Amino acid sequence: MNAPEHVTVHAATGRLSLTWNGGHTQWIDNATLREHCPCSTCRRLAHAGHAARVEPHVAIVDMQPMGYGVQIGFSDGHAQGIYPWEYLAAIT
Ligand SMILES: [Zn+2]
């Protein structure tokens, strides 16, 4: 899956926007992103029914392009999650 044309952190509203090829713009709340963290620790916790408690105003403090997706660092100190583009596209 191709990378979006634009990935923008909207700090004031606590959201991420992704503009996909063709112009469709997807919005995802930071807290929703954090809840969907795909790292092995979060997936193991979620599988065990102990999903991380997410602070509702968690912020994005870092983004590192990884080719097939993006690694996102959050203000709660968690930065292990690498979000593939197709995974992000499926978050509603
Ligand atoms: Zn995680």
PDB file of the backbone (N, CA, C, O) and the ligand in Angstrom, with CONECT records:
HET     ZN  A 101       1
ATOM      1  N   MET A   1       0.847  -1.200   0.000  1.00  0.00           N
ATOM      2  CA  MET A   1       0.000   0.000   0.000  1.00  0.00           C
ATOM      3  C   MET A   1       0.880   1.247   0.000  1.00  0.00           C
ATOM      4  O   MET A   1       1.857   1.324   0.745  1.00  0.00           O
ATOM      5  N   ASN A   2       0.530   2.221  -0.838  1.00  0.00           N
ATOM      6  CA  ASN A   2       1.319   3.447  -0.919  1.00  0.00           C
ATOM      7  C   ASN A   2       1.121   4.318   0.316  1.00  0.00           C
ATOM      8  O   ASN A   2       0.063   4.303   0.947  1.00  0.00           O
ATOM      9  N   ALA A   3       2.151   5.068   0.641  1.00  0.00           N
ATOM     10  CA  ALA A   3       2.046   6.041   1.726  1.00  0.00           C
ATOM     11  C   ALA A   3       1.026   7.108   1.353  1.00  0.00           C
ATOM     12  O   ALA A   3       0.811   7.378   0.171  1.00  0.00           O
ATOM     13  N   PRO A   4       0.390   7.722   2.364  1.00  0.00           N
ATOM     14  CA  PRO A   4      -0.516   8.838   2.063  1.00  0.00           C
ATOM     15  C   PRO A   4       0.269  10.009   1.462  1.00  0.00           C
ATOM     16  O   PRO A   4       1.486  10.107   1.620  1.00  0.00           O
ATOM     17  N   GLU A   5      -0.447  10.881   0.780  1.00  0.00           N
ATOM     18  CA  GLU A   5       0.200  12.075   0.231  1.00  0.00           C
ATOM     19  C   GLU A   5       0.623  13.023   1.351  1.00  0.00           C
ATOM     20  O   GLU A   5       1.676  13.657   1.288  1.00  0.00           O
ATOM     21  N   HIS A   6      -0.224  13.102   2.375  1.00  0.00           N
ATOM     22  CA  HIS A   6       0.076  13.972   3.509  1.00  0.00           C
ATOM     23  C   HIS A   6      -0.294  13.269   4.808  1.00  0.00           C
ATOM     24  O   HIS A   6      -1.329  12.608   4.894  1.00  0.00           O
ATOM     25  N   VAL A   7       0.553  13.417   5.808  1.00  0.00           N
ATOM     26  CA  VAL A   7       0.248  12.992   7.173  1.00  0.00           C
ATOM     27  C   VAL A   7       0.491  14.207   8.050  1.00  0.00           C
ATOM     28  O   VAL A   7       1.608  14.723   8.100  1.00  0.00           O
ATOM     29  N   THR A   8      -0.533  14.664   8.736  1.00  0.00           N
ATOM     30  CA  THR A   8      -0.425  15.910   9.484  1.00  0.00           C
ATOM     31  C   THR A   8      -0.897  15.710  10.916  1.00  0.00           C
ATOM     32  O   THR A   8      -1.973  15.160  11.155  1.00  0.00           O
ATOM     33  N   VAL A   9      -0.081  16.161  11.871  1.00  0.00           N
ATOM     34  CA  VAL A   9      -0.475  16.164  13.277  1.00  0.00           C
ATOM     35  C   VAL A   9      -1.170  17.491  13.565  1.00  0.00           C
ATOM     36  O   VAL A   9      -0.600  18.561  13.353  1.00  0.00           O
ATOM     37  N   HIS A  10      -2.407  17.409  14.051  1.00  0.00           N
ATOM     38  CA  HIS A  10      -3.157  18.608  14.419  1.00  0.00           C
ATOM     39  C   HIS A  10      -3.158  18.693  15.941  1.00  0.00           C
ATOM     40  O   HIS A  10      -4.047  18.164  16.608  1.00  0.00           O
ATOM     41  N   ALA A  11      -2.142  19.373  16.475  1.00  0.00           N
ATOM     42  CA  ALA A  11      -1.945  19.380  17.923  1.00  0.00           C
ATOM     43  C   ALA A  11      -3.126  20.021  18.648  1.00  0.00           C
ATOM     44  O   ALA A  11      -3.509  19.566  19.726  1.00  0.00           O
ATOM     45  N   ALA A  12      -3.704  21.067  18.071  1.00  0.00           N
ATOM     46  CA  ALA A  12      -4.756  21.798  18.766  1.00  0.00           C
ATOM     47  C   ALA A  12      -6.007  20.941  18.980  1.00  0.00           C
ATOM     48  O   ALA A  12      -6.682  21.070  20.001  1.00  0.00           O
ATOM     49  N   THR A  13      -6.312  20.070  18.017  1.00  0.00           N
ATOM     50  CA  THR A  13      -7.512  19.246  18.136  1.00  0.00           C
ATOM     51  C   THR A  13      -7.188  17.807  18.512  1.00  0.00           C
ATOM     52  O   THR A  13      -8.095  16.990  18.670  1.00  0.00           O
ATOM     53  N   GLY A  14      -5.905  17.488  18.657  1.00  0.00           N
ATOM     54  CA  GLY A  14      -5.537  16.143  19.097  1.00  0.00           C
ATOM     55  C   GLY A  14      -5.867  15.061  18.094  1.00  0.00           C
ATOM     56  O   GLY A  14      -6.298  13.967  18.458  1.00  0.00           O
ATOM     57  N   ARG A  15      -5.659  15.376  16.818  1.00  0.00           N
ATOM     58  CA  ARG A  15      -5.976  14.406  15.779  1.00  0.00           C
ATOM     59  C   ARG A  15      -4.847  14.329  14.756  1.00  0.00           C
ATOM     60  O   ARG A  15      -4.009  15.221  14.623  1.00  0.00           O
ATOM     61  N   LEU A  16      -4.881  13.210  14.044  1.00  0.00           N
ATOM     62  CA  LEU A  16      -3.969  13.001  12.928  1.00  0.00           C
ATOM     63  C   LEU A  16      -4.817  12.966  11.670  1.00  0.00           C
ATOM     64  O   LEU A  16      -5.885  12.353  11.653  1.00  0.00           O
ATOM     65  N   SER A  17      -4.350  13.617  10.622  1.00  0.00           N
ATOM     66  CA  SER A  17      -5.056  13.469   9.353  1.00  0.00           C
ATOM     67  C   SER A  17      -4.136  12.818   8.337  1.00  0.00           C
ATOM     68  O   SER A  17      -2.941  13.105   8.277  1.00  0.00           O
ATOM     69  N   LEU A  18      -4.719  11.936   7.540  1.00  0.00           N
ATOM     70  CA  LEU A  18      -4.002  11.269   6.458  1.00  0.00           C
ATOM     71  C   LEU A  18      -4.764  11.534   5.177  1.00  0.00           C
ATOM     72  O   LEU A  18      -5.945  11.206   5.063  1.00  0.00           O
ATOM     73  N   THR A  19      -4.080  12.133   4.212  1.00  0.00           N
ATOM     74  CA  THR A  19      -4.692  12.363   2.906  1.00  0.00           C
ATOM     75  C   THR A  19      -4.158  11.309   1.942  1.00  0.00           C
ATOM     76  O   THR A  19      -2.976  11.293   1.599  1.00  0.00           O
ATOM     77  N   TRP A  20      -5.059  10.437   1.518  1.00  0.00           N
ATOM     78  CA  TRP A  20      -4.679   9.308   0.675  1.00  0.00           C
ATOM     79  C   TRP A  20      -4.695   9.722  -0.786  1.00  0.00           C
ATOM     80  O   TRP A  20      -5.300  10.727  -1.160  1.00  0.00           O
ATOM     81  N   ASN A  21      -4.024   8.934  -1.594  1.00  0.00           N
ATOM     82  CA  ASN A  21      -4.026   9.171  -3.040  1.00  0.00           C
ATOM     83  C   ASN A  21      -5.471   9.212  -3.514  1.00  0.00           C
ATOM     84  O   ASN A  21      -6.270   8.335  -3.187  1.00  0.00           O
ATOM     85  N   GLY A  22      -5.796  10.241  -4.287  1.00  0.00           N
ATOM     86  CA  GLY A  22      -7.172  10.414  -4.704  1.00  0.00           C
ATOM     87  C   GLY A  22      -7.858  11.503  -3.909  1.00  0.00           C
ATOM     88  O   GLY A  22      -8.939  11.958  -4.281  1.00  0.00           O
ATOM     89  N   GLY A  23      -7.232  11.933  -2.802  1.00  0.00           N
ATOM     90  CA  GLY A  23      -7.721  13.101  -2.102  1.00  0.00           C
ATOM     91  C   GLY A  23      -8.582  12.854  -0.887  1.00  0.00           C
ATOM     92  O   GLY A  23      -8.954  13.801  -0.194  1.00  0.00           O
ATOM     93  N   HIS A  24      -8.919  11.564  -0.601  1.00  0.00           N
ATOM     94  CA  HIS A  24      -9.722  11.287   0.589  1.00  0.00           C
ATOM     95  C   HIS A  24      -8.902  11.567   1.840  1.00  0.00           C
ATOM     96  O   HIS A  24      -7.777  11.082   1.965  1.00  0.00           O
ATOM     97  N   THR A  25      -9.459  12.350   2.773  1.00  0.00           N
ATOM     98  CA  THR A  25      -8.764  12.651   4.021  1.00  0.00           C
ATOM     99  C   THR A  25      -9.423  11.900   5.168  1.00  0.00           C
ATOM    100  O   THR A  25     -10.634  11.976   5.374  1.00  0.00           O
ATOM    101  N   GLN A  26      -8.590  11.171   5.909  1.00  0.00           N
ATOM    102  CA  GLN A  26      -9.044  10.382   7.053  1.00  0.00           C
ATOM    103  C   GLN A  26      -8.547  11.066   8.332  1.00  0.00           C
ATOM    104  O   GLN A  26      -7.404  11.515   8.407  1.00  0.00           O
ATOM    105  N   TRP A  27      -9.427  11.136   9.328  1.00  0.00           N
ATOM    106  CA  TRP A  27      -9.057  11.746  10.612  1.00  0.00           C
ATOM    107  C   TRP A  27      -9.083  10.676  11.691  1.00  0.00           C
ATOM    108  O   TRP A  27     -10.019   9.878  11.755  1.00  0.00           O
ATOM    109  N   ILE A  28      -8.065  10.653  12.536  1.00  0.00           N
ATOM    110  CA  ILE A  28      -8.019   9.693  13.641  1.00  0.00           C
ATOM    111  C   ILE A  28      -7.626  10.444  14.911  1.00  0.00           C
ATOM    112  O   ILE A  28      -6.621  11.156  14.927  1.00  0.00           O
ATOM    113  N   ASP A  29      -8.420  10.286  15.983  1.00  0.00           N
ATOM    114  CA  ASP A  29      -8.069  10.890  17.271  1.00  0.00           C
ATOM    115  C   ASP A  29      -6.793  10.256  17.811  1.00  0.00           C
ATOM    116  O   ASP A  29      -6.562   9.059  17.642  1.00  0.00           O
ATOM    117  N   ASN A  30      -5.966  11.073  18.464  1.00  0.00           N
ATOM    118  CA  ASN A  30      -4.731  10.548  19.055  1.00  0.00           C
ATOM    119  C   ASN A  30      -5.014   9.396  20.008  1.00  0.00           C
ATOM    120  O   ASN A  30      -4.304   8.391  19.989  1.00  0.00           O
ATOM    121  N   ALA A  31      -6.046   9.529  20.845  1.00  0.00           N
ATOM    122  CA  ALA A  31      -6.340   8.480  21.820  1.00  0.00           C
ATOM    123  C   ALA A  31      -6.732   7.177  21.119  1.00  0.00           C
ATOM    124  O   ALA A  31      -6.379   6.091  21.578  1.00  0.00           O
ATOM    125  N   THR A  32      -7.465   7.290  20.005  1.00  0.00           N
ATOM    126  CA  THR A  32      -7.825   6.095  19.235  1.00  0.00           C
ATOM    127  C   THR A  32      -6.578   5.440  18.663  1.00  0.00           C
ATOM    128  O   THR A  32      -6.442   4.217  18.677  1.00  0.00           O
ATOM    129  N   LEU A  33      -5.672   6.267  18.159  1.00  0.00           N
ATOM    130  CA  LEU A  33      -4.404   5.733  17.646  1.00  0.00           C
ATOM    131  C   LEU A  33      -3.646   4.986  18.734  1.00  0.00           C
ATOM    132  O   LEU A  33      -3.138   3.884  18.529  1.00  0.00           O
ATOM    133  N   ARG A  34      -3.587   5.625  19.898  1.00  0.00           N
ATOM    134  CA  ARG A  34      -2.837   5.028  21.018  1.00  0.00           C
ATOM    135  C   ARG A  34      -3.481   3.701  21.439  1.00  0.00           C
ATOM    136  O   ARG A  34      -2.784   2.731  21.736  1.00  0.00           O
ATOM    137  N   GLU A  35      -4.831   3.671  21.460  1.00  0.00           N
ATOM    138  CA  GLU A  35      -5.543   2.432  21.815  1.00  0.00           C
ATOM    139  C   GLU A  35      -5.253   1.322  20.816  1.00  0.00           C
ATOM    140  O   GLU A  35      -5.243   0.143  21.171  1.00  0.00           O
ATOM    141  N   HIS A  36      -5.016   1.702  19.568  1.00  0.00           N
ATOM    142  CA  HIS A  36      -4.775   0.719  18.513  1.00  0.00           C
ATOM    143  C   HIS A  36      -3.289   0.436  18.302  1.00  0.00           C
ATOM    144  O   HIS A  36      -2.906  -0.128  17.278  1.00  0.00           O
ATOM    145  N   CYS A  37      -2.454   0.822  19.261  1.00  0.00           N
ATOM    146  CA  CYS A  37      -1.015   0.602  19.097  1.00  0.00           C
ATOM    147  C   CYS A  37      -0.750  -0.861  18.750  1.00  0.00           C
ATOM    148  O   CYS A  37      -1.153  -1.763  19.486  1.00  0.00           O
ATOM    149  N   PRO A  38      -0.060  -1.097  17.606  1.00  0.00           N
ATOM    150  CA  PRO A  38       0.134  -2.467  17.151  1.00  0.00           C
ATOM    151  C   PRO A  38       1.413  -3.123  17.668  1.00  0.00           C
ATOM    152  O   PRO A  38       1.787  -4.185  17.170  1.00  0.00           O
ATOM    153  N   CYS A  39       2.094  -2.533  18.643  1.00  0.00           N
ATOM    154  CA  CYS A  39       3.339  -3.154  19.104  1.00  0.00           C
ATOM    155  C   CYS A  39       3.015  -4.457  19.834  1.00  0.00           C
ATOM    156  O   CYS A  39       1.877  -4.689  20.241  1.00  0.00           O
ATOM    157  N   SER A  40       4.028  -5.294  19.988  1.00  0.00           N
ATOM    158  CA  SER A  40       3.784  -6.634  20.540  1.00  0.00           C
ATOM    159  C   SER A  40       3.268  -6.551  21.976  1.00  0.00           C
ATOM    160  O   SER A  40       2.428  -7.356  22.378  1.00  0.00           O
ATOM    161  N   THR A  41       3.766  -5.578  22.755  1.00  0.00           N
ATOM    162  CA  THR A  41       3.323  -5.445  24.146  1.00  0.00           C
ATOM    163  C   THR A  41       1.840  -5.098  24.206  1.00  0.00           C
ATOM    164  O   THR A  41       1.086  -5.725  24.949  1.00  0.00           O
ATOM    165  N   CYS A  42       1.416  -4.101  23.424  1.00  0.00           N
ATOM    166  CA  CYS A  42       0.006  -3.685  23.455  1.00  0.00           C
ATOM    167  C   CYS A  42      -0.904  -4.787  22.917  1.00  0.00           C
ATOM    168  O   CYS A  42      -1.998  -5.002  23.439  1.00  0.00           O
ATOM    169  N   ARG A  43      -0.452  -5.486  21.872  1.00  0.00           N
ATOM    170  CA  ARG A  43      -1.288  -6.560  21.328  1.00  0.00           C
ATOM    171  C   ARG A  43      -1.440  -7.684  22.341  1.00  0.00           C
ATOM    172  O   ARG A  43      -2.510  -8.279  22.467  1.00  0.00           O
ATOM    173  N   ARG A  44      -0.354  -7.969  23.065  1.00  0.00           N
ATOM    174  CA  ARG A  44      -0.427  -9.023  24.083  1.00  0.00           C
ATOM    175  C   ARG A  44      -1.378  -8.604  25.211  1.00  0.00           C
ATOM    176  O   ARG A  44      -2.184  -9.409  25.677  1.00  0.00           O
ATOM    177  N   LEU A  45      -1.281  -7.343  25.647  1.00  0.00           N
ATOM    178  CA  LEU A  45      -2.167  -6.839  26.704  1.00  0.00           C
ATOM    179  C   LEU A  45      -3.626  -6.878  26.252  1.00  0.00           C
ATOM    180  O   LEU A  45      -4.504  -7.320  26.993  1.00  0.00           O
ATOM    181  N   ALA A  46      -3.873  -6.408  25.022  1.00  0.00           N
ATOM    182  CA  ALA A  46      -5.249  -6.384  24.523  1.00  0.00           C
ATOM    183  C   ALA A  46      -5.805  -7.797  24.414  1.00  0.00           C
ATOM    184  O   ALA A  46      -6.968  -8.048  24.731  1.00  0.00           O
ATOM    185  N   HIS A  47      -4.964  -8.708  23.965  1.00  0.00           N
ATOM    186  CA  HIS A  47      -5.394 -10.100  23.817  1.00  0.00           C
ATOM    187  C   HIS A  47      -5.764 -10.690  25.171  1.00  0.00           C
ATOM    188  O   HIS A  47      -6.661 -11.528  25.263  1.00  0.00           O
ATOM    189  N   ALA A  48      -5.070 -10.251  26.226  1.00  0.00           N
ATOM    190  CA  ALA A  48      -5.331 -10.743  27.583  1.00  0.00           C
ATOM    191  C   ALA A  48      -6.457  -9.965  28.257  1.00  0.00           C
ATOM    192  O   ALA A  48      -6.795 -10.238  29.409  1.00  0.00           O
ATOM    193  N   GLY A  49      -7.044  -8.988  27.542  1.00  0.00           N
ATOM    194  CA  GLY A  49      -8.131  -8.206  28.109  1.00  0.00           C
ATOM    195  C   GLY A  49      -7.670  -7.072  29.002  1.00  0.00           C
ATOM    196  O   GLY A  49      -8.448  -6.544  29.797  1.00  0.00           O
ATOM    197  N   HIS A  50      -6.391  -6.691  28.872  1.00  0.00           N
ATOM    198  CA  HIS A  50      -5.838  -5.627  29.711  1.00  0.00           C
ATOM    199  C   HIS A  50      -5.314  -4.484  28.854  1.00  0.00           C
ATOM    200  O   HIS A  50      -4.183  -4.032  29.034  1.00  0.00           O
ATOM    201  N   ALA A  51      -6.141  -4.019  27.921  1.00  0.00           N
ATOM    202  CA  ALA A  51      -5.690  -2.938  27.043  1.00  0.00           C
ATOM    203  C   ALA A  51      -5.225  -1.748  27.878  1.00  0.00           C
ATOM    204  O   ALA A  51      -5.795  -1.449  28.927  1.00  0.00           O
ATOM    205  N   ALA A  52      -4.200  -1.089  27.404  1.00  0.00           N
ATOM    206  CA  ALA A  52      -3.610   0.034  28.127  1.00  0.00           C
ATOM    207  C   ALA A  52      -4.665   1.098  28.410  1.00  0.00           C
ATOM    208  O   ALA A  52      -5.527   1.370  27.574  1.00  0.00           O
ATOM    209  N   ARG A  53      -4.588   1.689  29.585  1.00  0.00           N
ATOM    210  CA  ARG A  53      -5.455   2.826  29.880  1.00  0.00           C
ATOM    211  C   ARG A  53      -4.889   4.021  29.149  1.00  0.00           C
ATOM    212  O   ARG A  53      -3.736   4.398  29.356  1.00  0.00           O
ATOM    213  N   VAL A  54      -5.692   4.611  28.303  1.00  0.00           N
ATOM    214  CA  VAL A  54      -5.197   5.701  27.463  1.00  0.00           C
ATOM    215  C   VAL A  54      -5.695   7.032  28.013  1.00  0.00           C
ATOM    216  O   VAL A  54      -6.889   7.229  28.234  1.00  0.00           O
ATOM    217  N   GLU A  55      -4.758   7.924  28.223  1.00  0.00           N
ATOM    218  CA  GLU A  55      -5.096   9.271  28.680  1.00  0.00           C
ATOM    219  C   GLU A  55      -5.849   9.960  27.533  1.00  0.00           C
ATOM    220  O   GLU A  55      -5.356   9.968  26.405  1.00  0.00           O
ATOM    221  N   PRO A  56      -7.045  10.544  27.796  1.00  0.00           N
ATOM    222  CA  PRO A  56      -7.880  11.032  26.690  1.00  0.00           C
ATOM    223  C   PRO A  56      -7.239  12.157  25.880  1.00  0.00           C
ATOM    224  O   PRO A  56      -7.579  12.346  24.712  1.00  0.00           O
ATOM    225  N   HIS A  57      -6.318  12.905  26.483  1.00  0.00           N
ATOM    226  CA  HIS A  57      -5.699  14.008  25.745  1.00  0.00           C
ATOM    227  C   HIS A  57      -4.252  13.695  25.374  1.00  0.00           C
ATOM    228  O   HIS A  57      -3.415  14.588  25.244  1.00  0.00           O
ATOM    229  N   VAL A  58      -3.983  12.406  25.209  1.00  0.00           N
ATOM    230  CA  VAL A  58      -2.623  11.995  24.823  1.00  0.00           C
ATOM    231  C   VAL A  58      -2.247  12.689  23.505  1.00  0.00           C
ATOM    232  O   VAL A  58      -3.074  12.829  22.605  1.00  0.00           O
ATOM    233  N   ALA A  59      -0.991  13.114  23.415  1.00  0.00           N
ATOM    234  CA  ALA A  59      -0.531  13.847  22.223  1.00  0.00           C
ATOM    235  C   ALA A  59       0.492  13.012  21.459  1.00  0.00           C
ATOM    236  O   ALA A  59       1.122  12.104  22.002  1.00  0.00           O
ATOM    237  N   ILE A  60       0.632  13.354  20.183  1.00  0.00           N
ATOM    238  CA  ILE A  60       1.694  12.767  19.369  1.00  0.00           C
ATOM    239  C   ILE A  60       2.911  13.670  19.497  1.00  0.00           C
ATOM    240  O   ILE A  60       2.837  14.868  19.222  1.00  0.00           O
ATOM    241  N   VAL A  61       4.033  13.091  19.918  1.00  0.00           N
ATOM    242  CA  VAL A  61       5.239  13.899  20.104  1.00  0.00           C
ATOM    243  C   VAL A  61       6.332  13.547  19.107  1.00  0.00           C
ATOM    244  O   VAL A  61       7.327  14.264  19.006  1.00  0.00           O
ATOM    245  N   ASP A  62       6.162  12.463  18.375  1.00  0.00           N
ATOM    246  CA  ASP A  62       7.194  12.080  17.418  1.00  0.00           C
ATOM    247  C   ASP A  62       6.591  11.182  16.348  1.00  0.00           C
ATOM    248  O   ASP A  62       5.722  10.358  16.634  1.00  0.00           O
ATOM    249  N   MET A  63       7.054  11.345  15.119  1.00  0.00           N
ATOM    250  CA  MET A  63       6.664  10.444  14.030  1.00  0.00           C
ATOM    251  C   MET A  63       7.901  10.142  13.201  1.00  0.00           C
ATOM    252  O   MET A  63       8.601  11.055  12.763  1.00  0.00           O
ATOM    253  N   GLN A  64       8.167   8.863  12.987  1.00  0.00           N
ATOM    254  CA  GLN A  64       9.321   8.449  12.190  1.00  0.00           C
ATOM    255  C   GLN A  64       8.827   7.619  11.020  1.00  0.00           C
ATOM    256  O   GLN A  64       8.215   6.571  11.222  1.00  0.00           O
ATOM    257  N   PRO A  65       9.084   8.072   9.794  1.00  0.00           N
ATOM    258  CA  PRO A  65       8.676   7.272   8.639  1.00  0.00           C
ATOM    259  C   PRO A  65       9.438   5.950   8.604  1.00  0.00           C
ATOM    260  O   PRO A  65      10.649   5.915   8.825  1.00  0.00           O
ATOM    261  N   MET A  66       8.718   4.865   8.323  1.00  0.00           N
ATOM    262  CA  MET A  66       9.329   3.538   8.309  1.00  0.00           C
ATOM    263  C   MET A  66       9.136   2.863   6.953  1.00  0.00           C
ATOM    264  O   MET A  66       9.271   1.644   6.848  1.00  0.00           O
ATOM    265  N   GLY A  67       8.821   3.643   5.911  1.00  0.00           N
ATOM    266  CA  GLY A  67       8.622   3.055   4.596  1.00  0.00           C
ATOM    267  C   GLY A  67       7.228   2.488   4.439  1.00  0.00           C
ATOM    268  O   GLY A  67       6.393   3.065   3.742  1.00  0.00           O
ATOM    269  N   TYR A  68       6.967   1.346   5.092  1.00  0.00           N
ATOM    270  CA  TYR A  68       5.657   0.703   4.978  1.00  0.00           C
ATOM    271  C   TYR A  68       4.649   1.312   5.935  1.00  0.00           C
ATOM    272  O   TYR A  68       3.486   0.907   5.956  1.00  0.00           O
ATOM    273  N   GLY A  69       5.085   2.279   6.726  1.00  0.00           N
ATOM    274  CA  GLY A  69       4.185   2.886   7.701  1.00  0.00           C
ATOM    275  C   GLY A  69       4.931   3.953   8.484  1.00  0.00           C
ATOM    276  O   GLY A  69       5.889   4.551   7.994  1.00  0.00           O
ATOM    277  N   VAL A  70       4.472   4.182   9.718  1.00  0.00           N
ATOM    278  CA  VAL A  70       5.070   5.243  10.513  1.00  0.00           C
ATOM    279  C   VAL A  70       5.125   4.803  11.978  1.00  0.00           C
ATOM    280  O   VAL A  70       4.198   4.186  12.502  1.00  0.00           O
ATOM    281  N   GLN A  71       6.247   5.143  12.617  1.00  0.00           N
ATOM    282  CA  GLN A  71       6.370   4.892  14.056  1.00  0.00           C
ATOM    283  C   GLN A  71       5.932   6.147  14.785  1.00  0.00           C
ATOM    284  O   GLN A  71       6.419   7.238  14.490  1.00  0.00           O
ATOM    285  N   ILE A  72       5.013   6.004  15.737  1.00  0.00           N
ATOM    286  CA  ILE A  72       4.424   7.160  16.421  1.00  0.00           C
ATOM    287  C   ILE A  72       4.808   7.136  17.888  1.00  0.00           C
ATOM    288  O   ILE A  72       4.618   6.139  18.583  1.00  0.00           O
ATOM    289  N   GLY A  73       5.358   8.265  18.347  1.00  0.00           N
ATOM    290  CA  GLY A  73       5.666   8.438  19.760  1.00  0.00           C
ATOM    291  C   GLY A  73       4.590   9.280  20.424  1.00  0.00           C
ATOM    292  O   GLY A  73       4.197  10.322  19.898  1.00  0.00           O
ATOM    293  N   PHE A  74       4.112   8.830  21.582  1.00  0.00           N
ATOM    294  CA  PHE A  74       3.032   9.530  22.284  1.00  0.00           C
ATOM    295  C   PHE A  74       3.553  10.201  23.558  1.00  0.00           C
ATOM    296  O   PHE A  74       4.615   9.861  24.077  1.00  0.00           O
ATOM    297  N   SER A  75       2.765  11.166  24.039  1.00  0.00           N
ATOM    298  CA  SER A  75       3.176  11.950  25.204  1.00  0.00           C
ATOM    299  C   SER A  75       3.179  11.141  26.490  1.00  0.00           C
ATOM    300  O   SER A  75       3.695  11.607  27.506  1.00  0.00           O
ATOM    301  N   ASP A  76       2.610   9.928  26.470  1.00  0.00           N
ATOM    302  CA  ASP A  76       2.697   9.074  27.661  1.00  0.00           C
ATOM    303  C   ASP A  76       3.996   8.268  27.681  1.00  0.00           C
ATOM    304  O   ASP A  76       4.200   7.419  28.549  1.00  0.00           O
ATOM    305  N   GLY A  77       4.878   8.550  26.700  1.00  0.00           N
ATOM    306  CA  GLY A  77       6.177   7.901  26.680  1.00  0.00           C
ATOM    307  C   GLY A  77       6.232   6.643  25.838  1.00  0.00           C
ATOM    308  O   GLY A  77       7.295   6.047  25.666  1.00  0.00           O
ATOM    309  N   HIS A  78       5.064   6.232  25.306  1.00  0.00           N
ATOM    310  CA  HIS A  78       5.024   5.002  24.519  1.00  0.00           C
ATOM    311  C   HIS A  78       5.327   5.312  23.065  1.00  0.00           C
ATOM    312  O   HIS A  78       4.655   6.142  22.453  1.00  0.00           O
ATOM    313  N   ALA A  79       6.329   4.654  22.510  1.00  0.00           N
ATOM    314  CA  ALA A  79       6.731   4.942  21.130  1.00  0.00           C
ATOM    315  C   ALA A  79       7.124   3.669  20.397  1.00  0.00           C
ATOM    316  O   ALA A  79       7.862   3.723  19.414  1.00  0.00           O
ATOM    317  N   GLN A  80       6.641   2.529  20.862  1.00  0.00           N
ATOM    318  CA  GLN A  80       7.046   1.250  20.267  1.00  0.00           C
ATOM    319  C   GLN A  80       6.242   0.896  19.021  1.00  0.00           C
ATOM    320  O   GLN A  80       6.655   0.047  18.231  1.00  0.00           O
ATOM    321  N   GLY A  81       5.087   1.551  18.846  1.00  0.00           N
ATOM    322  CA  GLY A  81       4.183   1.098  17.797  1.00  0.00           C
ATOM    323  C   GLY A  81       4.586   1.572  16.413  1.00  0.00           C
ATOM    324  O   GLY A  81       4.790   2.766  16.193  1.00  0.00           O
ATOM    325  N   ILE A  82       4.699   0.645  15.489  1.00  0.00           N
ATOM    326  CA  ILE A  82       4.905   0.976  14.078  1.00  0.00           C
ATOM    327  C   ILE A  82       3.604   0.637  13.359  1.00  0.00           C
ATOM    328  O   ILE A  82       3.192  -0.521  13.299  1.00  0.00           O
ATOM    329  N   TYR A  83       2.968   1.672  12.817  1.00  0.00           N
ATOM    330  CA  TYR A  83       1.638   1.549  12.218  1.00  0.00           C
ATOM    331  C   TYR A  83       1.776   1.420  10.700  1.00  0.00           C
ATOM    332  O   TYR A  83       2.097   2.401  10.029  1.00  0.00           O
ATOM    333  N   PRO A  84       1.541   0.231  10.150  1.00  0.00           N
ATOM    334  CA  PRO A  84       1.562   0.114   8.688  1.00  0.00           C
ATOM    335  C   PRO A  84       0.432   0.938   8.072  1.00  0.00           C
ATOM    336  O   PRO A  84      -0.615   1.140   8.687  1.00  0.00           O
ATOM    337  N   TRP A  85       0.667   1.413   6.835  1.00  0.00           N
ATOM    338  CA  TRP A  85      -0.345   2.275   6.195  1.00  0.00           C
ATOM    339  C   TRP A  85      -1.704   1.592   6.118  1.00  0.00           C
ATOM    340  O   TRP A  85      -2.729   2.212   6.404  1.00  0.00           O
ATOM    341  N   GLU A  86      -1.719   0.310   5.731  1.00  0.00           N
ATOM    342  CA  GLU A  86      -3.027  -0.349   5.580  1.00  0.00           C
ATOM    343  C   GLU A  86      -3.724  -0.508   6.920  1.00  0.00           C
ATOM    344  O   GLU A  86      -4.954  -0.507   6.988  1.00  0.00           O
ATOM    345  N   TYR A  87      -2.937  -0.647   8.000  1.00  0.00           N
ATOM    346  CA  TYR A  87      -3.512  -0.727   9.333  1.00  0.00           C
ATOM    347  C   TYR A  87      -4.173   0.609   9.704  1.00  0.00           C
ATOM    348  O   TYR A  87      -5.292   0.637  10.216  1.00  0.00           O
ATOM    349  N   LEU A  88      -3.459   1.721   9.437  1.00  0.00           N
ATOM    350  CA  LEU A  88      -4.020   3.052   9.715  1.00  0.00           C
ATOM    351  C   LEU A  88      -5.296   3.278   8.890  1.00  0.00           C
ATOM    352  O   LEU A  88      -6.284   3.807   9.399  1.00  0.00           O
ATOM    353  N   ALA A  89      -5.267   2.878   7.634  1.00  0.00           N
ATOM    354  CA  ALA A  89      -6.424   3.105   6.765  1.00  0.00           C
ATOM    355  C   ALA A  89      -7.670   2.396   7.285  1.00  0.00           C
ATOM    356  O   ALA A  89      -8.791   2.824   7.010  1.00  0.00           O
ATOM    357  N   ALA A  90      -7.476   1.309   8.041  1.00  0.00           N
ATOM    358  CA  ALA A  90      -8.605   0.513   8.518  1.00  0.00           C
ATOM    359  C   ALA A  90      -9.143   1.000   9.860  1.00  0.00           C
ATOM    360  O   ALA A  90     -10.181   0.516  10.311  1.00  0.00           O
ATOM    361  N   ILE A  91      -8.465   1.942  10.506  1.00  0.00           N
ATOM    362  CA  ILE A  91      -8.925   2.478  11.792  1.00  0.00           C
ATOM    363  C   ILE A  91     -10.045   3.471  11.527  1.00  0.00           C
ATOM    364  O   ILE A  91      -9.878   4.396  10.731  1.00  0.00           O
ATOM    365  N   THR A  92     -11.188   3.289  12.188  1.00  0.00           N
ATOM    366  CA  THR A  92     -12.311   4.217  11.988  1.00  0.00           C
ATOM    367  C   THR A  92     -12.632   4.925  13.286  1.00  0.00           C
ATOM    368  O   THR A  92     -13.546   5.748  13.331  1.00  0.00           O
TER     369      THR A  92
HETATM  370 ZN    ZN A 101       2.208  -0.374  22.038  1.00  0.00          ZN2+
END
